[in-house]
Amino acid sequence: MAVFLRWLVRLVTFAVVIAVLAVSLAGWMASRSLPDYDANWTVPGITAPVEIVRANANIPHVFGRTDADVYYGLGFAHAQDRLWQMLMTRRTAQGRLSELFGARTLEIDELLRRLDLYGHSTRSVAAQTPETIAALEAYSAGVNAWLELVGQEALGRGAPELFLFAPEIAPWQPADSIAITSMMALQLAGHHEEEVLRARASLALDDPARLADLMPDVPGAGIAALPEYAALFDVPMPQHAANTSAPRDPLHPNPGRGLAGASNAWAAAPGRSAAGATLLANDPHLGLTAPTIWYLARLELSIGGVIGASIPGMPVILAGRTDQLGWGITSSYMDDIDLFVEQVNPDNPEQYLTPDGWADFETRRTIIEVADSAPVTITLRWTENGPVIPGDHWNIGTVTPPGHVMSMAWTALSDENTSIQTGLELMRARSVDEALAAGEAFVAPSQNLTVVDTDGNIALQTIGHMPWRLTQHQSQGRIPAPGWIAENRWQGVTQYFANPHFVNPEGGIVGNTNNKVIDREFPLHVSHSWGDTQRVTRWQRLMQNRQVHTRDSFIEAQLDTVSAAARNILPLVARDLWFSGETAPEGTPERRRQRALQLLAEWNGEMNEHLPEPLIYAAWMRELQQRLIRDDIGPLANEFLKIEPLFIERVFRDVDGAAIWCDVRPSTAVETCTDIARLALDDALQWLEERYGAGVESWRWGAAHEAQHDHQVLGDTALFSWVVNIRQPTSGGDFTLQRAATPGTLPDPFLNTHSAGYRGVYDFADPDSSVFVIATGQSGHPLSPYYDDLGELWRRGEYIPMSLDPDLARAGNVGVTVLTPR
């Protein structure tokens, strides 16, 4: 026995030593890919030395003799800190993820091959101006210089993920940067899914009039009534409402309905500013990841300094300022996508119907390489309207009649995508007029551009191509339309002057929270579906409560966590439940309900992470909405797990008879809205008690509302998730200015998965007092101290200053990289 124990101890000790050595070796290898920011490198492709001064929080300030050298330096810095992120975005655009991840990503690759975003990007290179080409080529050379140094100097492959996935890395080229803009367009696209869902709801509802409740128009002037979806076709329509698409992989670039991008931006003219100069605040909202998509940088161009937020892969400050101009972006929600039902020739499946008769599909075969599996060959097809999308994407199959296929028209599917040109020209603009002129080159994704200058001008301009539809369009782009009817087809795009624009308004303030910005009739309506109907009401109140604003008041508005939706609908839902009934004994469901109602009655709607009320409210509204709709639309209710405030408001105000949703159809009794509200509250409280324990007062919104910054590849692995993922309790919600959108799906319906990855506030009375922050850190390397160092500031609503003063940058630097021409 003693001998056995000795050998057991030896074996265990040996195993522990081997494990420690393995971990140490892995850590050492991974640490090799940590860049040395205090280094001198000799590189090709620059005309004179380039300095990359890493200021506080590892923010690069790039100085060079020429603009091309500065773009080179930015490419070098991006590759140092975010190489894996850049390579993954490019590979996604190319439809080549499965070469690394196998069958898991085959569906994504197939979709991207059908959209041909990378092909469009490659062909778009020829459409760029010489100045844009020069910037893209210089930036690409900077990225490739770092790739060359990684190989020559054995710098740990450039990113720790590349030890696990070791692909051959092709040199960066201008088409890759253009593809980044196309990937952003896909990440912000959502109207195609809105069309499919509206069509599915039309098929599921017995009373077509109730569609206006479930998917209501944004308040404002109405539009003409639309036909029922089934009435557009002479063949039987599928009636099933259940999903046909698989759950979306974290690597999928199109995040899903309700998560297709958001943002806030607002500006004040000197007359509405306490210091007498323009103010601008901007916080773009995207899906949270680790690292965040945003990267802070400063470029010293020939026209002067430009500082703000960039996206690795592009030589552009997308949101920021110079010494004379500030600009911000928000999703415009322009309806720049249409789905078309294409009739296939029953005698020849290689043809489809057009207004002029049968035409051949344009076809091409492509091979997708799949790791640890055989290659997959697919046939790509295009119609005159756009690429054919199979029914297993976006649940398209649920609304495609037999003998038909679905095609997609989208402004981003362009061989002349010059959007990146707008970004480069914005950095050189010296006035609002020049900035607005730069927006004409922008194609997709459509944005609202908010700009201010030091001459006191402010403006908001919608940029991006708007489809030119005919007034006779059968569905107005709200549901898929027959592609063989000429009146449904696009006639091109409208001219830039048709896009909404607001310059120096009399009130002295412009802004956008993804709300409806203009009330025009179709086809110049911009959109039927907007990203916000609630936040804008809170924004209006905060802006108009003060005669003049300051940097701090703009910050206060940016961080505001009061839910306008909660203030609007909670009094409607709870009006017959508050302060009613006899006091119930402790420990009973009735007593628990009364205590929850008492808390909500005294609540001001603030979605504070330390309070129980936001959690009670959110869980109640979620359960309420499901009780209202599930008996009417069955499995399709799973598409409405996120709270729809306008729907609930219509029901409880009984707008056009909407209170009929409260009656449970299968039951013989006639339920009232108060009955359903009470039952839903009990459902919610029971779920909360099972999840967070007894004691209503002990529940906390932050416990359920953690910000989920997950690594898209390693985030769901047991071995690496604790290293690469960042989780933080947060305030805010779906309908607060400090937006923190939730997925609505179990087991964690209230996680914060979509939020402001970047915040900036610029005060042109004292430009160097402008402040910025991103949601994680500058580095994409989990072992770097700059991987998550800004995340805690972001969570607490704090910022860092970013100055264009080079002496300040050098004084607080954490390293200076010098690139010398070879």
Secondary structure, DSSP 8 states (H G I E B T S, - for coil): -HHHHHHHHHHHHHHHHHHHHHHHHHHHHHHTTS--SS-EEEESS-SS-EEEEEEGGGEEEEE-SSHHHHHHHHHHHHHHHHHHHHHHHHHHHHT-THHHHGGGGHHHHHHHHHHTHHHHHHHHGGGS-HHHHHHHHHHHHHHHHHHHHHHHHT-GGGSGGGGTS--------HHHHHHHHHHHHHHT--HHHHHHHHHHHHHH-SSGGGHHHHS---SSS-------GGGG-SS------S--S----TT-SS--TT-S-EEEEEEE-GGGBTTSS-EEEEEEEEE-BSS-S-EEEEEEETTEEEEEEE-TTSS-EEEEE-SSEEEEEEE-----EEEEEEEEETTEEEEEEETTEEEE-EEEEEEE--TTS--EEEEEEE-SS-BEE-TTSTTGGGG--TTEEEEEEETTS-TT--HHHHHHHHHH--SHHHHHHHGGG--SS-EEEEEEETTS-EEEEEES--B---TT-SSTTSS-EETTSGGGS---B--GGGS-EEES-TTSEEEESSB------TTS---S--SBSSHHHHHHHHHHT-SSB-HHHHHHHHT--B-HHHHHHHHHHHTTTTT-S----TTSHHHHHHHHHHHHHT---B--TT-SHHHHHHHHHHHHHHHHHHHHHGGGGGGG-S--HHHHHHHHHTGGGGGGGGS-TTSSS---HHHHHHHHHHHHHHHHHHHH-S-GGG--HHHH-EEEEB-TTTTT-TTTHHHH-EEEE---BTTSSSBEE----SS-TT-B-EEESEEEEEETTSGGG-EEEESS-S---TTSTTSSTTHHHHHHT--EE--S-HHHHHHT-SEEEEEEE-
